[in-house]
């Protein structure tokens, strides 16, 4: 039950609201500052991927979590 709550609460809903904020903010910037909008969207995606990779790498180094696969 806790796994389901984490999947739906943090995973699905968290991802949905994060994507929504990215889409809305990018859309708002597109009207007046299209170059900034593209930099914001690309930067958010790239930094998010870097942070995700870093979290996975650090998480694998924690005692007891070495066998977890991404």
Secondary structure, 3 states (H helix, E strand, C coil): CHHHHHHHHHHHHHHHHHHHHHHHHHHHHHHHCHHHHHHHHHHHHHHHHHHHHHHHHHHHCCCCCCCCCC
